[in-house]
Amino acid sequence: MLIKVPKHSNVAVFQKTDFPSDLTPLIESKFVGLLKSLKLFWGTKDFHEYLSSVAMKPSDNLKSEGFPFEVIRELYRLHVAHDAIFPVFKKTDKWDILP
């Protein structure tokens, strides 16, 4: 089954169960451990919780500086793609219901 993600998200079309590696070139090249964990949680109800935990809390190897902006952008694109591909796991956010 193929899912089309909204145009504004800059996400390609891919199979429902595939991890969208095309969205994570920087993560793939510089944060291999993060990539393994993202793939582990991809397609599960725990994906967004894991994504929030890594995006908001810098790891020890980043020396409290956090991720570069480009990595945060890739994480956001994964967030959007996961919501589009697995809507059953989408969490309602108070910002989503604003007019």
N, C-alpha and C positions, 0 to 999 in steps of 0.2 A: 504494500500500500504506500503510495506517495502522498506527501503532505506539502502544500505550498505555504510558505511563511509569508506574512505581509511584506510588501515591497519596502517599506520604510525601515525594515530591520536588517537589510543587507545580508540576508541569509538565503542560501541556495535551496533547491529542492533535493531531498534525499529520502532514502527508505526509512520507514518509521523506527526501526530498531538500530540503525547505524549511528555510531557516534560521529558527529560532523567535524572530522579532522580538518577540513578546509577552513573552519572558523578559528582554528587555534595554532597557526604557524609559529608564533612567538613562544607560546606555552610549550609546544612540542620541542622547540630547539633549546630553550633555556630552563624549563621547569618540568623535567621528566617525571619527578615524583608527583607533582600536582596533576599532571596529565593522567597518570595511572589511577589516581583517586577519582578524578572526574569521570573517567571511563567506567570505573567500578560503580559509581552512583548513577550514571546516566540511565534514564528510563525508570528510575525508582522514585518512590514518594519522598525519599530522603535527599534527593539531589539539591533542591533549593536550600535546605538547611545547611548542607555541606558547603554549597557555594557561598552562602552568607557568612559562614564561619571563616572561610579562607579570605574572602574579600575584605572583611572588616577587621580581622586580627592578623597583624604581620607575624610571620614566622621568625624563628631564631636566625635562620640563615639570611634573612633580609635586613637584619640589624635594626628593626623597628622603623624602617623607612617605608615599608609597604611595597606593593607591586608598582611597576611603572604603569603609566596611564594606558599604554597600548595593551598591556595584559588585562587591566580592568575592563577595557573595551571588549576584549575577547571573551572575558567571563560574562559580561553583560549580553553579548550576542548568544552565548550558550544558554543563558537564562531565557531569552526571548524564544530561541529555537525550542528549548525544552517545553515551554508553555504551549507553543503551537503544535508540537508533535505529540505531547502527552498532556492534553488539557485536563484529564482526570486528576492530575497532580498539581494543577495550578492553584496557588493560594490566593485568595482574595485579599487585596491590599486596599487600605482606605484611599489611596491615591487613585486606584482604578475606577472608583465610583464617582469621582468629581465630575461635574458637568463640563 
